[in-house]
Amino acid sequence: MLRSIHDSLEPKIITFFRRQGYSWADFSADAIAGLAVAIVALPLAMAIAIASNLPPERGLFTAIVAGFLISAHGGSRYQIGGPTAAFIVTVATVAMKHGYEGLVLATIMAGAILMIMAFFRAGEMIKFIPYPVIVGFTSGIALLIAFSQIRDFFGLSITTVPPDFIDKLTIYIAHLHETNFIAVFVAITSIGIIFLAKRHFPRIPGPIIVVTLSGLTVWALNLPVETIESRFGAIPSMLPTPVWPTITFDKLRLLLPDAITIATLSAIESLLSAVVADGMTGTHHKPNAELLGQGIANIASGIFGGLPATGAIARTATNIKAGARSPIAGIMHAAWLFLFMLLLAPLIIKVPLAALAAILMVVAWNMSEIKHVREIMHAPRSDRIVLILTFVLTVLVDLNFAIQAGIALASILFIDQMMKATQIRAVISDEDDPDSIHNKSIPANVEVYEIQGPLFFGVAEKLVDTLMLFEKPPSVFILRMRYVPLIDAAGLHALEILYERLHHSETHFILSGVNPQVRRFIGTSHIDDKIGQQNIVDHIDKALIRANEIISSKH
C-alpha cells in the first residue's frame, strides 16, 4: 500500500531518468524547447498579471518559480506550468476583496489543498467531472477573459475595473466615448499579426512578434498609447525575497472558499493539460504526482510574490512541438524567463498594454471551445442544459458555484436517466433466454417480477409501488435480481419495506438471482434474517422449488 502511494506521487522526472537515462543530446533538445516556450510565456505571464489588476512582474515571478517546481515535482513529462488566463477573474476578485496579501494566503492554502488531494489520490477522481461542465466553465472563463480586456483594447481611462460581469459592462458603457483609436489600431493589428504568423510562420510565436513590433513602433513614433512603463513603472530584474503572509484563523476561514476555487481550477486545468500532452505524445501522466507538484508550486509562488499557477495547455503544446524530451524542458523554460527578466527588464516595460490585451483576446478565443460547444448542442437535452447552466453561472456568479451547480445538475439528470433505465415489471417471456419464465412451470398464486438495473435510491420507491399492481396479494412473490449489479442503502431499505408489506399480506417473499456482492450487502444489513436465508437464492429454478415448498406447506 505504502509502495503504491509512493509510486503514484513520485515526480515524473525521477521516473524518466530511472527508466530512460539522460544524454547531452536530450539536454540540448530540452534547452531549445524551453527557450521556445519561454518566448511564448514572457508576454503571456505579464498580460495575465495585468489583466488580474496586478503588476506585470507578479506574472513573471509565477512563471519562473511555479514553472520550475511544476516541472521538477509534477507527474507529466511535458507539462509547462505558470499563470494562466483561466485564473484572471478569480485572482482579480480575490485581490480586490482581500488585497494582495489575501491572494497570497489563498494561493498558499490552495497549494496545501492540492497536496492533500494528491495524498488522497484525488487525481483519478477529476475525470468524473462531466464533460459539459468542463466545456461550460471553460467557455464562460473565455468570455470573462475577453471582456476583462476591453479597457486596454480600447484604451479607456478606467482606474479600476470591477470583477463582476454586469459592473464591468456598466462601467465600459459609461467610458466608451473615451476610446483611444490608436490603441484600438494597435490591438487589431496585433491580432492580425498573431493569426498571420500562425499561418505563414508557425515556428515563430506570434505573441513575441507582437510585443517586439508594437513596443518598437510605439516607442519610435511616440504614440499616445499606455504602456507597461506608463502604468506600472519599472519592473524588478530579480526575484523577491520569499515572505510568509500573516496567518490567523479568521483569515483562513474567510479565504477558504477562494482557496478551494483556486485549488479546483488548478487541479482541473493541470490534469486536462496533462491529458492533452498524453494525447499528443502517447505518454501517460501520473495524476496524483501532478497534483502534488501543483501544490508545491502554488505554495512557493505565493511566498515569492506570485499568483496561482497550473498547467498551461498552449505552452505545453508548444513545448511538445518544439521537441522537448523530458521535464527538464520545463525547468529550462523557467531558467530562460529568469534570464529575460534579468537582462531585458528595461525593454519589456516599453510594451503597449493594447498589444497585451490583443494577445489575451486571442487566448480567450482559443479557450472558447466553440467547436465542442457546437458538438454538445447536438447532444441529448440534458447535456445542453448542463452546459448552458454552467456557462451562465460562470459568467454571472462565480466559477466555484458554477462547477458545483453544474456537477449537481448533471448528477440529478444522470440519476433520472438511470431511474428510467431501471425497470421493475412482471417477467416477460423470452424464448431466446434459457432461464425465461416461458420455459418454467410457475405454480398457481405465484407472482414473478424482475428488476433490471441498479437498485438505488432513485428507484427504491418504484420497487415498493409494485405491490399496488396486485388486485389480490399472491401467496408467493418472487423478485428476480439477476440483472441488479449493485444496491445502496435506499435499495436495501426498499427491500425491507417490501418484505414487511408482503408479510402483512401473508405473502412469502423470495429473492432470486442475487449476485454475491448484493448478497453481501443484504447480509451486512441483516435483512436476510427477516426474509429468511432459505428465501434468498441465486437462480430462478431454486426460487420456484422454494415457492412450491411454501405452497405445499400451506395446503
C-alpha positions as CSV (number, residue, x, y, z in Angstrom):
1,M,0.0,0.0,0.0
2,L,2.7,2.5,1.0
3,R,4.8,1.5,-2.0
4,S,1.7,2.2,-4.3
5,I,1.3,5.6,-2.8
6,H,5.0,6.4,-3.2
7,D,4.9,5.3,-6.9
8,S,1.8,7.4,-7.6
9,L,3.4,10.5,-6.0
10,E,7.0,10.1,-7.4
11,P,7.8,13.0,-9.7
12,K,7.8,12.2,-13.4
13,I,11.4,13.5,-13.8
14,I,12.7,10.8,-11.4
15,T,10.7,8.1,-13.2
16,F,12.0,9.3,-16.6
17,F,15.7,9.4,-15.5
18,R,15.5,6.0,-13.9
19,R,13.9,4.3,-16.9
20,Q,15.4,6.1,-19.8
21,G,18.5,7.9,-18.6
22,Y,19.5,11.3,-19.9
23,S,22.1,12.4,-22.5
24,W,23.7,15.7,-23.7
25,A,21.5,15.4,-26.9
26,D,18.4,15.3,-24.6
27,F,19.6,18.3,-22.7
28,S,20.2,20.3,-25.9
29,A,16.7,19.5,-27.2
30,D,15.1,20.4,-23.9
31,A,17.1,23.7,-23.7
32,I,15.9,24.7,-27.2
33,A,12.3,23.7,-26.4
34,G,12.5,25.6,-23.1
35,L,13.6,28.7,-25.0
36,A,10.7,28.5,-27.4
37,V,8.2,28.1,-24.6
38,A,9.8,31.0,-22.6
39,I,9.4,33.3,-25.6
40,V,5.7,32.4,-25.7
41,A,5.3,32.6,-21.9
42,L,7.0,36.0,-21.4
43,P,4.2,38.2,-22.8
44,L,1.5,35.9,-21.6
45,A,2.7,36.0,-18.0
46,M,2.8,39.8,-17.9
47,A,-0.6,40.1,-19.7
48,I,-2.3,37.7,-17.2
49,A,-1.0,39.6,-14.2
50,I,-2.1,43.0,-15.7
51,A,-5.5,41.5,-16.6
52,S,-5.8,40.5,-12.9
53,N,-5.2,44.1,-11.9
54,L,-1.8,43.3,-10.6
55,P,1.8,44.5,-11.6
56,P,3.3,42.5,-14.6
57,E,6.2,41.2,-12.5
58,R,3.8,39.1,-10.5
59,G,3.2,37.0,-13.6
60,L,6.9,36.7,-14.3
61,F,7.6,35.6,-10.7
62,T,4.9,32.9,-11.1
63,A,6.1,31.6,-14.4
64,I,9.7,31.3,-13.1
65,V,9.1,29.9,-9.6
66,A,5.9,27.8,-10.2
67,G,7.1,26.8,-13.7
68,F,10.3,25.4,-12.3
69,L,8.6,23.4,-9.5
70,I,5.7,22.1,-11.6
71,S,8.2,20.5,-14.0
72,A,10.5,19.3,-11.2
73,H,7.8,17.8,-9.0
74,G,4.8,17.2,-11.3
75,G,3.6,14.0,-12.9
76,S,3.7,14.9,-16.6
77,R,6.7,14.5,-18.8
78,Y,5.9,17.6,-20.9
79,Q,3.8,19.9,-18.6
80,I,4.6,23.6,-18.6
81,G,3.2,25.4,-15.6
82,G,2.7,29.1,-14.7
83,P,-0.1,31.7,-14.5
84,T,-2.9,31.0,-16.9
85,A,-5.8,33.1,-18.3
86,A,-8.3,30.9,-16.6
87,F,-7.3,32.4,-13.2
88,I,-7.7,36.0,-14.3
89,V,-11.3,36.5,-13.0
90,T,-10.7,34.6,-9.7
91,V,-7.4,36.3,-9.0
92,A,-8.8,39.8,-9.7
93,T,-11.8,39.1,-7.5
94,V,-9.8,37.7,-4.5
95,A,-7.2,40.6,-4.8
96,M,-10.0,43.2,-4.8
97,K,-11.8,41.7,-1.8
98,H,-8.9,40.8,0.4
99,G,-5.9,42.7,-1.1
100,Y,-2.7,41.1,-2.5
101,E,-1.7,39.6,0.9
102,G,-5.1,37.9,1.0
103,L,-4.5,36.5,-2.5
104,V,-1.1,35.2,-1.4
105,L,-2.6,33.4,1.6
106,A,-5.4,31.9,-0.6
107,T,-2.8,30.7,-3.1
108,I,-0.8,29.0,-0.3
109,M,-4.0,27.4,1.1
110,A,-4.8,26.2,-2.4
111,G,-1.4,24.6,-2.6
112,A,-2.0,22.8,0.7
113,I,-5.4,21.6,-0.5
114,L,-3.8,20.3,-3.8
115,M,-1.2,18.4,-1.8
116,I,-4.0,16.8,0.4
117,M,-5.8,15.9,-2.8
118,A,-2.7,14.2,-4.0
119,F,-2.2,12.1,-0.9
120,F,-5.9,11.0,-1.0
121,R,-5.5,10.1,-4.7
122,A,-8.0,12.6,-5.9
123,G,-6.2,12.8,-9.3
124,E,-8.2,9.9,-10.6
125,M,-11.4,11.5,-9.5
126,I,-11.1,14.6,-11.6
127,K,-12.1,12.6,-14.6
128,F,-15.6,12.1,-13.2
129,I,-16.4,15.8,-13.7
130,P,-19.0,15.8,-16.6
131,Y,-17.7,17.0,-19.9
132,P,-20.5,19.6,-20.4
133,V,-19.5,21.1,-17.1
134,I,-15.8,21.4,-18.2
135,V,-16.8,22.9,-21.6
136,G,-19.3,25.3,-19.9
137,F,-17.0,26.8,-17.4
138,T,-14.1,26.9,-19.9
139,S,-16.3,28.8,-22.4
140,G,-17.5,31.1,-19.6
141,I,-14.0,31.9,-18.5
142,A,-13.0,32.6,-22.1
143,L,-15.8,35.2,-22.3
144,L,-14.8,36.8,-19.0
145,I,-11.1,37.0,-20.1
146,A,-12.1,38.7,-23.4
147,F,-14.4,41.0,-21.5
148,S,-11.7,42.0,-19.0
149,Q,-9.5,43.2,-21.8
150,I,-12.0,45.8,-23.1
151,R,-10.3,48.6,-21.1
152,D,-6.8,48.2,-22.6
153,F,-8.1,47.1,-26.0
154,F,-10.0,50.4,-26.4
155,G,-7.6,52.5,-24.4
156,L,-10.2,53.5,-21.9
157,S,-9.1,55.7,-18.9
158,I,-10.6,53.5,-16.2
159,T,-8.6,53.4,-13.0
160,T,-10.1,50.1,-11.6
161,V,-12.1,47.5,-13.4
162,P,-14.7,45.7,-11.1
163,P,-14.6,41.9,-11.2
164,D,-18.4,41.4,-11.7
165,F,-19.6,41.0,-15.3
166,I,-22.5,43.3,-15.0
167,D,-20.5,46.0,-13.2
168,K,-17.9,45.8,-15.9
169,L,-20.5,46.2,-18.7
170,T,-21.9,49.2,-16.9
171,I,-18.5,51.0,-16.5
172,Y,-17.4,50.1,-20.1
173,I,-20.6,51.7,-21.5
174,A,-20.1,54.8,-19.4
175,H,-16.5,55.3,-20.6
176,L,-16.9,54.1,-24.2
177,H,-16.8,57.7,-25.5
178,E,-13.1,57.9,-24.3
179,T,-12.0,55.3,-26.9
180,N,-8.4,55.7,-28.0
181,F,-8.5,54.8,-31.6
182,I,-4.7,54.4,-31.8
183,A,-4.8,51.8,-29.1
184,V,-7.6,50.1,-31.0
185,F,-5.5,50.1,-34.1
186,V,-2.5,48.6,-32.2
187,A,-4.8,45.9,-30.7
188,I,-6.4,44.9,-34.0
189,T,-3.1,45.0,-35.8
190,S,-1.6,42.8,-33.1
191,I,-4.4,40.2,-33.5
192,G,-3.9,40.2,-37.3
193,I,-0.1,39.6,-36.8
194,I,-0.8,36.7,-34.4
195,F,-3.1,34.9,-36.9
196,L,-0.8,35.7,-39.9
197,A,2.2,34.4,-38.0
198,K,0.4,31.2,-37.1
199,R,-0.5,30.6,-40.8
200,H,2.7,31.7,-42.6
201,F,5.4,31.4,-39.9
202,P,4.2,28.7,-37.5
203,R,7.6,28.2,-35.9
204,I,7.8,31.8,-34.7
205,P,5.5,32.6,-31.7
206,G,3.0,35.3,-32.7
207,P,3.0,37.0,-29.3
208,I,6.7,37.7,-29.3
209,I,6.4,39.3,-32.7
210,V,3.6,41.4,-31.4
211,V,5.3,42.7,-28.3
212,T,8.5,43.4,-30.2
213,L,6.9,45.2,-33.1
214,S,4.3,47.1,-31.1
215,G,6.9,48.1,-28.5
216,L,9.3,49.4,-31.1
217,T,6.5,51.2,-33.0
218,V,5.0,53.0,-30.0
219,W,8.5,54.0,-28.8
220,A,9.8,55.2,-32.2
221,L,6.7,57.1,-33.1
222,N,5.9,58.3,-29.6
223,L,2.3,57.1,-29.9
224,P,-0.2,58.2,-27.2
225,V,-0.8,54.6,-26.0
226,E,-0.5,53.4,-22.5
227,T,2.5,51.0,-21.9
228,I,3.7,48.8,-19.0
229,E,6.1,51.6,-18.0
230,S,3.4,54.4,-18.0
231,R,1.1,52.4,-15.8
232,F,3.4,50.4,-13.6
233,G,6.8,52.0,-13.9
234,A,10.0,49.8,-13.9
235,I,9.8,46.1,-13.1
236,P,12.4,44.3,-11.0
237,S,15.2,42.3,-12.6
238,M,15.5,39.8,-9.7
239,L,13.2,37.5,-7.8
240,P,11.9,38.9,-4.5
241,T,12.9,37.6,-1.1
242,P,10.4,34.9,0.0
243,V,7.9,36.2,2.6
244,W,5.2,34.3,4.5
245,P,1.9,36.2,4.9
246,T,0.4,36.9,8.3
247,I,-1.8,33.9,9.2
248,T,-4.8,34.0,11.5
249,F,-7.7,31.6,12.0
250,D,-10.2,34.3,10.9
251,K,-8.2,34.9,7.7
252,L,-8.1,31.2,7.0
253,R,-11.8,30.8,7.5
254,L,-12.5,33.9,5.3
255,L,-10.3,32.8,2.5
256,L,-11.2,29.1,2.4
257,P,-13.9,29.3,-0.3
258,D,-11.5,31.2,-2.6
259,A,-8.7,28.7,-1.8
260,I,-11.0,25.9,-2.8
261,T,-11.9,27.7,-6.0
262,I,-8.2,28.2,-6.9
263,A,-7.3,24.6,-6.0
264,T,-10.2,23.2,-8.0
265,L,-9.4,25.2,-11.1
266,S,-5.7,24.4,-10.8
267,A,-6.4,20.7,-10.5
268,I,-8.8,20.6,-13.4
269,E,-6.7,22.6,-15.8
270,S,-3.4,20.9,-15.0
271,L,-4.9,17.5,-15.4
272,L,-6.6,18.5,-18.6
273,S,-3.3,19.8,-19.9
274,A,-1.6,16.6,-18.9
275,V,-4.2,14.6,-20.8
276,V,-3.7,16.8,-23.9
277,A,0.0,16.2,-23.7
278,D,-0.5,12.4,-23.4
279,G,-2.7,12.5,-26.5
280,M,-0.1,14.4,-28.5
281,T,2.8,12.1,-27.4
282,G,1.4,8.7,-26.5
283,T,2.7,9.0,-22.9
284,H,0.9,8.6,-19.6
285,H,1.0,11.2,-16.8
286,K,0.8,10.5,-13.1
287,P,-2.3,12.5,-11.9
288,N,-1.5,12.4,-8.2
289,A,2.1,13.4,-8.7
290,E,0.8,16.2,-10.9
291,L,-1.4,17.5,-8.1
292,L,1.4,17.2,-5.6
293,G,3.7,19.3,-7.9
294,Q,0.9,21.8,-8.4
295,G,0.5,22.1,-4.6
296,I,4.2,22.7,-4.0
297,A,4.4,25.2,-6.8
298,N,1.4,27.2,-5.6
299,I,2.8,27.5,-2.1
300,A,6.2,28.6,-3.4
301,S,4.6,31.0,-5.9
302,G,2.7,32.6,-3.0
303,I,5.7,33.2,-0.8
304,F,7.8,34.5,-3.8
305,G,5.2,37.2,-4.6
306,G,3.5,35.4,-7.5
307,L,0.0,34.3,-8.5
308,P,-1.9,30.9,-8.5
309,A,-0.4,28.6,-11.1
310,T,-1.4,25.5,-13.0
311,G,-0.6,23.6,-16.2
312,A,-0.8,25.7,-19.3
313,I,-2.3,23.8,-22.3
314,A,-1.0,26.1,-25.0
315,R,2.5,26.3,-23.6
316,T,2.6,22.6,-23.0
317,A,1.7,22.0,-26.6
318,T,4.4,24.5,-27.7
319,N,6.9,22.5,-25.6
320,I,6.0,19.3,-27.3
321,K,6.1,20.8,-30.8
322,A,9.5,22.4,-30.1
323,G,11.0,18.9,-29.5
324,A,11.1,18.6,-25.7
325,R,12.2,15.2,-24.3
326,S,11.8,15.4,-20.6
327,P,10.6,17.7,-17.7
328,I,14.0,19.4,-17.9
329,A,12.5,21.4,-20.8
330,G,10.0,23.0,-18.3
331,I,12.8,23.7,-15.9
332,M,14.8,25.4,-18.7
333,H,11.7,27.4,-19.7
334,A,11.8,28.9,-16.1
335,A,15.6,29.5,-16.4
336,W,15.2,31.3,-19.7
337,L,12.5,33.5,-18.3
338,F,14.7,34.4,-15.3
339,L,17.4,35.5,-17.8
340,F,14.9,37.6,-19.8
341,M,13.8,39.4,-16.6
342,L,17.4,39.8,-15.5
343,L,18.7,41.3,-18.9
344,L,15.6,42.7,-20.7
345,A,13.6,44.4,-17.9
346,P,14.3,47.9,-19.3
347,L,12.9,46.9,-22.7
348,I,10.0,44.8,-21.5
349,I,8.3,47.8,-20.0
350,K,8.0,49.5,-23.4
351,V,5.3,47.1,-24.5
352,P,1.9,48.7,-25.0
353,L,-1.0,47.4,-23.0
354,A,-3.2,47.3,-26.1
355,A,-0.9,44.6,-27.6
356,L,-1.1,42.5,-24.4
357,A,-4.9,42.9,-24.5
358,A,-4.8,41.6,-28.0
359,I,-2.8,38.6,-27.0
360,L,-5.3,37.7,-24.3
361,M,-8.2,38.2,-26.7
362,V,-6.6,35.5,-28.9
363,V,-6.1,33.3,-25.9
364,A,-9.7,33.8,-25.0
365,W,-10.8,32.8,-28.5
366,N,-8.7,29.6,-28.3
367,M,-10.2,28.8,-24.9
368,S,-13.8,29.4,-26.1
369,E,-14.4,25.8,-27.0
370,I,-16.6,26.8,-29.9
371,K,-16.2,23.5,-31.7
372,H,-17.0,21.5,-28.5
373,V,-20.0,23.8,-27.7
374,R,-21.5,23.1,-31.1
375,E,-21.0,19.3,-30.6
376,I,-22.7,19.4,-27.2
377,M,-25.6,21.5,-28.6
378,H,-26.4,18.5,-30.8
379,A,-26.1,16.1,-27.8
380,P,-29.1,15.0,-25.6
381,R,-31.1,17.8,-24.0
382,S,-29.7,17.1,-20.5
383,D,-26.1,17.8,-21.7
384,R,-27.2,21.0,-23.3
385,I,-28.9,22.2,-20.1
386,V,-25.8,21.4,-18.0
387,L,-23.6,23.3,-20.5
388,I,-25.8,26.4,-20.6
389,L,-26.3,26.5,-16.8
390,T,-22.5,26.2,-16.1
391,F,-21.7,28.8,-18.7
392,V,-24.3,31.3,-17.4
393,L,-23.3,30.8,-13.7
394,T,-19.6,31.1,-14.5
395,V,-20.2,34.5,-16.2
396,L,-22.8,36.0,-13.8
397,V,-22.0,34.4,-10.4
398,D,-18.6,32.7,-9.9
399,L,-16.6,29.7,-11.1
400,N,-16.8,27.7,-7.9
401,F,-20.6,27.9,-7.7
402,A,-20.9,27.2,-11.4
403,I,-18.9,24.0,-11.1
404,Q,-20.9,22.8,-8.0
405,A,-24.2,23.6,-9.7
406,G,-23.1,22.0,-13.0
407,I,-22.0,18.8,-11.3
408,A,-25.1,18.7,-9.1
409,L,-27.5,19.2,-12.1
410,A,-25.5,16.6,-14.2
411,S,-25.8,14.1,-11.3
412,I,-29.5,14.7,-10.9
413,L,-30.1,14.3,-14.7
414,F,-28.0,11.1,-14.7
415,I,-30.0,9.7,-11.8
416,D,-33.1,10.5,-13.7
417,Q,-31.8,8.6,-16.7
418,M,-30.8,5.7,-14.6
419,M,-34.3,5.6,-13.0
420,K,-35.8,5.4,-16.5
421,A,-33.4,2.7,-17.5
422,T,-34.1,0.6,-14.4
423,Q,-37.2,-1.4,-14.9
424,I,-39.4,-3.3,-12.4
425,R,-42.0,-5.4,-14.1
426,A,-43.7,-8.7,-14.4
427,V,-41.4,-11.1,-16.1
428,I,-41.9,-11.2,-19.9
429,S,-41.3,-14.5,-21.7
430,D,-38.3,-14.5,-23.9
431,E,-37.8,-17.7,-26.0
432,D,-34.1,-16.8,-26.5
433,D,-33.4,-16.7,-22.8
434,P,-32.8,-20.3,-21.4
435,D,-33.9,-19.0,-17.9
436,S,-37.0,-17.4,-19.3
437,I,-40.3,-17.9,-17.4
438,H,-41.5,-19.2,-20.8
439,N,-39.5,-22.3,-20.1
440,K,-40.5,-22.7,-16.5
441,S,-43.5,-24.1,-14.7
442,I,-45.0,-21.3,-12.5
443,P,-47.2,-22.6,-9.6
444,A,-50.6,-21.1,-9.2
445,N,-50.9,-18.0,-7.0
446,V,-47.2,-17.1,-7.5
447,E,-46.1,-13.8,-9.0
448,V,-42.7,-13.3,-10.6
449,Y,-41.3,-9.8,-11.1
450,E,-37.9,-8.8,-12.3
451,I,-35.8,-5.7,-11.7
452,Q,-33.3,-4.7,-14.4
453,G,-30.6,-2.2,-13.4
454,P,-29.1,-0.9,-10.2
455,L,-31.4,-0.8,-7.1
456,F,-30.5,2.6,-5.7
457,F,-32.4,5.5,-4.0
458,G,-33.7,6.7,-7.4
459,V,-35.8,3.6,-8.0
460,A,-36.4,2.4,-4.4
461,E,-39.9,3.9,-4.3
462,K,-40.8,2.4,-7.6
463,L,-40.0,-1.1,-6.2
464,V,-42.3,-0.6,-3.2
465,D,-45.1,0.6,-5.5
466,T,-45.1,-2.7,-7.4
467,L,-47.4,-4.1,-4.7
468,M,-50.1,-1.7,-5.8
469,L,-50.3,-3.6,-9.1
470,F,-51.9,-6.6,-7.3
471,E,-55.7,-6.8,-7.0
472,K,-55.3,-9.8,-4.7
473,P,-52.0,-10.5,-2.8
474,P,-50.3,-13.7,-4.1
475,S,-49.2,-16.5,-1.9
476,V,-45.6,-16.1,-3.0
477,F,-43.8,-13.1,-4.6
478,I,-40.5,-13.8,-6.4
479,L,-38.3,-10.9,-7.3
480,R,-35.7,-11.7,-9.8
481,M,-32.5,-9.7,-9.3
482,R,-30.1,-11.3,-11.8
483,Y,-29.7,-8.0,-13.6
484,V,-29.1,-6.0,-10.5
485,P,-25.3,-5.2,-10.4
486,L,-25.4,-3.1,-7.2
487,I,-27.6,-1.9,-4.4
488,D,-27.4,1.1,-2.0
489,A,-28.8,1.8,1.4
490,A,-32.1,3.1,0.0
491,G,-32.4,-0.1,-2.1
492,L,-31.8,-2.2,1.0
493,H,-34.5,-0.2,2.9
494,A,-36.9,-0.7,0.0
495,L,-36.4,-4.4,0.1
496,E,-37.1,-4.3,3.9
497,I,-40.3,-2.3,3.4
498,L,-41.4,-4.6,0.6
499,Y,-40.9,-7.6,2.8
500,E,-42.8,-6.0,5.7
501,R,-45.8,-5.2,3.5
502,L,-45.8,-8.6,1.9
503,H,-45.6,-10.2,5.3
504,H,-48.5,-8.1,6.5
505,S,-50.5,-9.5,3.5
506,E,-49.3,-13.1,4.4
507,T,-47.3,-13.2,1.2
508,H,-43.9,-15.0,1.2
509,F,-41.0,-13.1,-0.3
510,I,-38.3,-14.8,-2.3
511,L,-35.2,-13.1,-3.9
512,S,-33.8,-14.9,-7.0
513,G,-30.6,-14.5,-8.9
514,V,-28.9,-12.3,-6.2
515,N,-25.2,-11.8,-7.1
516,P,-22.5,-12.3,-4.4
517,Q,-21.9,-8.5,-3.9
518,V,-25.6,-7.7,-3.5
519,R,-26.0,-10.7,-1.3
520,R,-23.1,-9.5,1.0
521,F,-24.8,-6.1,1.5
522,I,-28.1,-7.8,2.2
523,G,-26.3,-9.8,4.8
524,T,-24.5,-7.0,6.5
525,S,-27.8,-5.1,6.8
526,H,-29.4,-8.2,8.4
527,I,-32.3,-8.0,6.0
528,D,-31.7,-11.7,5.3
529,D,-32.7,-12.6,8.8
530,K,-36.1,-11.2,8.2
531,I,-36.6,-12.6,4.7
532,G,-35.0,-15.9,5.7
533,Q,-31.8,-17.3,4.4
534,Q,-33.7,-20.1,2.6
535,N,-35.7,-17.4,0.6
536,I,-32.6,-15.8,-0.9
537,V,-31.3,-17.9,-3.8
538,D,-29.0,-17.5,-6.8
539,H,-31.2,-19.0,-9.5
540,I,-34.9,-18.9,-10.6
541,D,-35.1,-22.7,-10.5
542,K,-34.2,-22.7,-6.8
543,A,-36.7,-19.9,-6.3
544,L,-39.5,-21.9,-7.9
545,I,-38.6,-25.0,-5.9
546,R,-38.8,-22.9,-2.7
547,A,-42.2,-21.5,-3.9
548,N,-43.6,-25.0,-4.4
549,E,-42.4,-25.9,-0.9
550,I,-44.2,-22.9,0.6
551,I,-47.5,-23.6,-1.2
552,S,-47.3,-27.3,-0.3
553,S,-46.8,-26.5,3.4
554,K,-49.8,-24.1,3.3
555,H,-52.0,-26.8,1.8
